[in-house]
């Protein structure tokens, strides 16, 4: 797994950035169905991590499972961080003068 981290850090960075974009775009799950889907995805991620950690799948398919488990972590972190950024709200605008021009 350490070799995968050394080789796949660009993909992990891309997964983090993609997760940030997705989390910012969609935000937190709002309704009951979206929340249930998020819980099911998290449960699937735990199963994937258990399969990868237990080395249950041998050979090249095992490499795919380990790679997916490795890249899912930065993606999920990015999704949570992006949704948290969205919850903070946009930056306040600069005050405007009565004639419509911005101050400064």
CNS distance restraints for C-alpha pairs under 8 A (distance, minus, plus):
assign (resid   1 and name CA) (resid   5 and name CA) 6.43 0.50 0.50
assign (resid   1 and name CA) (resid  66 and name CA) 7.42 0.50 0.50
assign (resid   2 and name CA) (resid   6 and name CA) 6.32 0.50 0.50
assign (resid   3 and name CA) (resid   7 and name CA) 6.17 0.50 0.50
assign (resid   4 and name CA) (resid   8 and name CA) 5.68 0.50 0.50
assign (resid   4 and name CA) (resid  67 and name CA) 7.14 0.50 0.50
assign (resid   5 and name CA) (resid   9 and name CA) 5.73 0.50 0.50
assign (resid   5 and name CA) (resid  70 and name CA) 7.71 0.50 0.50
assign (resid   8 and name CA) (resid  12 and name CA) 6.15 0.50 0.50
assign (resid   9 and name CA) (resid  13 and name CA) 6.07 0.50 0.50
assign (resid  10 and name CA) (resid  14 and name CA) 6.18 0.50 0.50
assign (resid  11 and name CA) (resid  15 and name CA) 6.06 0.50 0.50
assign (resid  11 and name CA) (resid  71 and name CA) 7.27 0.50 0.50
assign (resid  12 and name CA) (resid  16 and name CA) 6.18 0.50 0.50
assign (resid  12 and name CA) (resid  70 and name CA) 7.82 0.50 0.50
assign (resid  12 and name CA) (resid  71 and name CA) 5.49 0.50 0.50
assign (resid  12 and name CA) (resid  74 and name CA) 6.14 0.50 0.50
assign (resid  12 and name CA) (resid  75 and name CA) 7.73 0.50 0.50
assign (resid  13 and name CA) (resid  17 and name CA) 6.26 0.50 0.50
assign (resid  13 and name CA) (resid  74 and name CA) 7.41 0.50 0.50
assign (resid  14 and name CA) (resid  18 and name CA) 6.01 0.50 0.50
assign (resid  15 and name CA) (resid  19 and name CA) 5.96 0.50 0.50
assign (resid  15 and name CA) (resid  71 and name CA) 6.40 0.50 0.50
assign (resid  15 and name CA) (resid  72 and name CA) 7.56 0.50 0.50
assign (resid  15 and name CA) (resid  74 and name CA) 5.93 0.50 0.50
assign (resid  15 and name CA) (resid  75 and name CA) 4.75 0.50 0.50
assign (resid  15 and name CA) (resid  78 and name CA) 7.67 0.50 0.50
assign (resid  16 and name CA) (resid  20 and name CA) 6.20 0.50 0.50
assign (resid  16 and name CA) (resid  74 and name CA) 4.73 0.50 0.50
assign (resid  16 and name CA) (resid  75 and name CA) 4.70 0.50 0.50
assign (resid  16 and name CA) (resid  76 and name CA) 7.65 0.50 0.50
assign (resid  16 and name CA) (resid  77 and name CA) 6.88 0.50 0.50
assign (resid  16 and name CA) (resid  78 and name CA) 4.82 0.50 0.50
assign (resid  16 and name CA) (resid  79 and name CA) 7.91 0.50 0.50
assign (resid  17 and name CA) (resid  21 and name CA) 6.30 0.50 0.50
assign (resid  17 and name CA) (resid  75 and name CA) 7.57 0.50 0.50
assign (resid  17 and name CA) (resid  78 and name CA) 6.46 0.50 0.50
assign (resid  18 and name CA) (resid  22 and name CA) 6.15 0.50 0.50
assign (resid  18 and name CA) (resid  75 and name CA) 6.73 0.50 0.50
assign (resid  18 and name CA) (resid  78 and name CA) 7.15 0.50 0.50
assign (resid  19 and name CA) (resid  23 and name CA) 5.87 0.50 0.50
assign (resid  19 and name CA) (resid  74 and name CA) 7.44 0.50 0.50
assign (resid  19 and name CA) (resid  75 and name CA) 4.53 0.50 0.50
assign (resid  19 and name CA) (resid  76 and name CA) 6.28 0.50 0.50
assign (resid  19 and name CA) (resid  77 and name CA) 7.06 0.50 0.50
assign (resid  19 and name CA) (resid  78 and name CA) 4.07 0.50 0.50
assign (resid  19 and name CA) (resid  79 and name CA) 4.30 0.50 0.50
assign (resid  19 and name CA) (resid  80 and name CA) 7.86 0.50 0.50
assign (resid  19 and name CA) (resid  82 and name CA) 7.06 0.50 0.50
assign (resid  20 and name CA) (resid  24 and name CA) 6.00 0.50 0.50
assign (resid  20 and name CA) (resid  75 and name CA) 7.68 0.50 0.50
assign (resid  20 and name CA) (resid  77 and name CA) 7.96 0.50 0.50
assign (resid  20 and name CA) (resid  78 and name CA) 4.21 0.50 0.50
assign (resid  20 and name CA) (resid  79 and name CA) 5.08 0.50 0.50
assign (resid  20 and name CA) (resid  80 and name CA) 7.55 0.50 0.50
assign (resid  20 and name CA) (resid  81 and name CA) 6.23 0.50 0.50
assign (resid  20 and name CA) (resid  82 and name CA) 4.31 0.50 0.50
assign (resid  20 and name CA) (resid  83 and name CA) 7.67 0.50 0.50
assign (resid  21 and name CA) (resid  25 and name CA) 5.96 0.50 0.50
assign (resid  21 and name CA) (resid  78 and name CA) 7.75 0.50 0.50
assign (resid  21 and name CA) (resid  79 and name CA) 7.38 0.50 0.50
assign (resid  21 and name CA) (resid  82 and name CA) 6.37 0.50 0.50
assign (resid  22 and name CA) (resid  26 and name CA) 6.00 0.50 0.50
assign (resid  22 and name CA) (resid  27 and name CA) 7.80 0.50 0.50
assign (resid  22 and name CA) (resid  79 and name CA) 6.03 0.50 0.50
assign (resid  22 and name CA) (resid  82 and name CA) 7.04 0.50 0.50
assign (resid  23 and name CA) (resid  27 and name CA) 5.12 0.50 0.50
assign (resid  23 and name CA) (resid  28 and name CA) 7.45 0.50 0.50
assign (resid  23 and name CA) (resid  78 and name CA) 6.82 0.50 0.50
assign (resid  23 and name CA) (resid  79 and name CA) 3.98 0.50 0.50
assign (resid  23 and name CA) (resid  80 and name CA) 6.12 0.50 0.50
assign (resid  23 and name CA) (resid  81 and name CA) 6.91 0.50 0.50
assign (resid  23 and name CA) (resid  82 and name CA) 4.19 0.50 0.50
assign (resid  23 and name CA) (resid  83 and name CA) 4.43 0.50 0.50
assign (resid  23 and name CA) (resid  84 and name CA) 7.94 0.50 0.50
assign (resid  23 and name CA) (resid  86 and name CA) 7.85 0.50 0.50
assign (resid  24 and name CA) (resid  79 and name CA) 7.30 0.50 0.50
assign (resid  24 and name CA) (resid  81 and name CA) 7.95 0.50 0.50
assign (resid  24 and name CA) (resid  82 and name CA) 4.19 0.50 0.50
assign (resid  24 and name CA) (resid  83 and name CA) 4.86 0.50 0.50
assign (resid  24 and name CA) (resid  84 and name CA) 7.69 0.50 0.50
assign (resid  24 and name CA) (resid  85 and name CA) 6.59 0.50 0.50
assign (resid  24 and name CA) (resid  86 and name CA) 5.29 0.50 0.50
assign (resid  25 and name CA) (resid  82 and name CA) 7.80 0.50 0.50
assign (resid  25 and name CA) (resid  83 and name CA) 7.74 0.50 0.50
assign (resid  25 and name CA) (resid  86 and name CA) 7.87 0.50 0.50
assign (resid  26 and name CA) (resid  83 and name CA) 7.23 0.50 0.50
assign (resid  27 and name CA) (resid  82 and name CA) 7.18 0.50 0.50
assign (resid  27 and name CA) (resid  83 and name CA) 4.26 0.50 0.50
assign (resid  27 and name CA) (resid  84 and name CA) 7.56 0.50 0.50
assign (resid  27 and name CA) (resid  86 and name CA) 6.29 0.50 0.50
assign (resid  27 and name CA) (resid  87 and name CA) 7.42 0.50 0.50
assign (resid  28 and name CA) (resid  83 and name CA) 5.74 0.50 0.50
assign (resid  29 and name CA) (resid  34 and name CA) 5.18 0.50 0.50
assign (resid  29 and name CA) (resid  35 and name CA) 5.24 0.50 0.50
assign (resid  29 and name CA) (resid  38 and name CA) 7.40 0.50 0.50
assign (resid  30 and name CA) (resid  34 and name CA) 6.46 0.50 0.50
assign (resid  30 and name CA) (resid  35 and name CA) 6.91 0.50 0.50
assign (resid  31 and name CA) (resid  35 and name CA) 6.28 0.50 0.50
assign (resid  32 and name CA) (resid  36 and name CA) 6.15 0.50 0.50
assign (resid  33 and name CA) (resid  37 and name CA) 6.15 0.50 0.50
assign (resid  34 and name CA) (resid  38 and name CA) 6.19 0.50 0.50
assign (resid  35 and name CA) (resid  39 and name CA) 6.31 0.50 0.50
assign (resid  36 and name CA) (resid  40 and name CA) 6.22 0.50 0.50
assign (resid  37 and name CA) (resid  41 and name CA) 6.16 0.50 0.50
assign (resid  38 and name CA) (resid  42 and name CA) 6.18 0.50 0.50
assign (resid  39 and name CA) (resid  43 and name CA) 6.20 0.50 0.50
assign (resid  40 and name CA) (resid  44 and name CA) 6.15 0.50 0.50
assign (resid  41 and name CA) (resid  45 and name CA) 6.16 0.50 0.50
assign (resid  42 and name CA) (resid  46 and name CA) 6.36 0.50 0.50
assign (resid  43 and name CA) (resid  47 and name CA) 6.38 0.50 0.50
assign (resid  44 and name CA) (resid  48 and name CA) 6.13 0.50 0.50
assign (resid  45 and name CA) (resid  49 and name CA) 6.11 0.50 0.50
assign (resid  45 and name CA) (resid  69 and name CA) 7.29 0.50 0.50
assign (resid  45 and name CA) (resid  72 and name CA) 7.58 0.50 0.50
assign (resid  46 and name CA) (resid  50 and name CA) 6.17 0.50 0.50
assign (resid  47 and name CA) (resid  51 and name CA) 6.20 0.50 0.50
assign (resid  48 and name CA) (resid  52 and name CA) 6.12 0.50 0.50
assign (resid  48 and name CA) (resid  65 and name CA) 7.16 0.50 0.50
assign (resid  48 and name CA) (resid  69 and name CA) 6.08 0.50 0.50
assign (resid  49 and name CA) (resid  53 and name CA) 5.87 0.50 0.50
assign (resid  49 and name CA) (resid  66 and name CA) 7.81 0.50 0.50
assign (resid  49 and name CA) (resid  69 and name CA) 5.60 0.50 0.50
assign (resid  50 and name CA) (resid  54 and name CA) 5.88 0.50 0.50
assign (resid  51 and name CA) (resid  55 and name CA) 6.14 0.50 0.50
assign (resid  51 and name CA) (resid  56 and name CA) 5.65 0.50 0.50
assign (resid  51 and name CA) (resid  57 and name CA) 7.21 0.50 0.50
assign (resid  51 and name CA) (resid  65 and name CA) 7.68 0.50 0.50
assign (resid  52 and name CA) (resid  56 and name CA) 6.90 0.50 0.50
assign (resid  52 and name CA) (resid  57 and name CA) 7.55 0.50 0.50
assign (resid  52 and name CA) (resid  62 and name CA) 7.18 0.50 0.50
assign (resid  52 and name CA) (resid  65 and name CA) 5.98 0.50 0.50
assign (resid  52 and name CA) (resid  66 and name CA) 4.98 0.50 0.50
assign (resid  52 and name CA) (resid  69 and name CA) 6.78 0.50 0.50
assign (resid  53 and name CA) (resid  66 and name CA) 7.83 0.50 0.50
assign (resid  55 and name CA) (resid  62 and name CA) 7.04 0.50 0.50
assign (resid  56 and name CA) (resid  62 and name CA) 7.51 0.50 0.50
assign (resid  57 and name CA) (resid  61 and name CA) 6.52 0.50 0.50
assign (resid  57 and name CA) (resid  62 and name CA) 4.55 0.50 0.50
assign (resid  57 and name CA) (resid  65 and name CA) 7.73 0.50 0.50
assign (resid  58 and name CA) (resid  62 and name CA) 4.89 0.50 0.50
assign (resid  58 and name CA) (resid  63 and name CA) 7.84 0.50 0.50
assign (resid  59 and name CA) (resid  63 and name CA) 6.58 0.50 0.50
assign (resid  60 and name CA) (resid  64 and name CA) 6.45 0.50 0.50
assign (resid  61 and name CA) (resid  65 and name CA) 6.30 0.50 0.50
assign (resid  62 and name CA) (resid  66 and name CA) 6.14 0.50 0.50
assign (resid  63 and name CA) (resid  67 and name CA) 6.01 0.50 0.50
assign (resid  64 and name CA) (resid  68 and name CA) 6.09 0.50 0.50
assign (resid  65 and name CA) (resid  69 and name CA) 6.16 0.50 0.50
assign (resid  66 and name CA) (resid  70 and name CA) 6.03 0.50 0.50
assign (resid  67 and name CA) (resid  71 and name CA) 6.12 0.50 0.50
assign (resid  68 and name CA) (resid  72 and name CA) 5.97 0.50 0.50
assign (resid  69 and name CA) (resid  73 and name CA) 6.92 0.50 0.50
assign (resid  70 and name CA) (resid  74 and name CA) 7.85 0.50 0.50
assign (resid  71 and name CA) (resid  75 and name CA) 6.47 0.50 0.50
assign (resid  72 and name CA) (resid  76 and name CA) 6.03 0.50 0.50
assign (resid  73 and name CA) (resid  77 and name CA) 6.23 0.50 0.50
assign (resid  74 and name CA) (resid  78 and name CA) 6.00 0.50 0.50
assign (resid  75 and name CA) (resid  79 and name CA) 6.20 0.50 0.50
assign (resid  76 and name CA) (resid  80 and name CA) 6.30 0.50 0.50
assign (resid  77 and name CA) (resid  81 and name CA) 6.12 0.50 0.50
assign (resid  78 and name CA) (resid  82 and name CA) 5.87 0.50 0.50
assign (resid  79 and name CA) (resid  83 and name CA) 6.13 0.50 0.50
assign (resid  80 and name CA) (resid  84 and name CA) 6.14 0.50 0.50
assign (resid  81 and name CA) (resid  85 and name CA) 6.18 0.50 0.50
assign (resid  82 and name CA) (resid  86 and name CA) 6.25 0.50 0.50
assign (resid  83 and name CA) (resid  87 and name CA) 6.24 0.50 0.50
assign (resid  84 and name CA) (resid  88 and name CA) 6.50 0.50 0.50
assign (resid  85 and name CA) (resid  89 and name CA) 7.01 0.50 0.50
assign (resid  86 and name CA) (resid  90 and name CA) 7.55 0.50 0.50
assign (resid  94 and name CA) (resid 102 and name CA) 6.74 0.50 0.50
assign (resid  94 and name CA) (resid 103 and name CA) 7.08 0.50 0.50
assign (resid  95 and name CA) (resid 102 and name CA) 6.49 0.50 0.50
assign (resid  95 and name CA) (resid 103 and name CA) 6.48 0.50 0.50
assign (resid  96 and name CA) (resid 100 and name CA) 5.86 0.50 0.50
assign (resid  96 and name CA) (resid 101 and name CA) 5.77 0.50 0.50
assign (resid  96 and name CA) (resid 102 and name CA) 4.56 0.50 0.50
assign (resid  96 and name CA) (resid 103 and name CA) 5.87 0.50 0.50
assign (resid  97 and name CA) (resid 101 and name CA) 5.58 0.50 0.50
assign (resid  97 and name CA) (resid 102 and name CA) 6.08 0.50 0.50
assign (resid  97 and name CA) (resid 103 and name CA) 6.36 0.50 0.50
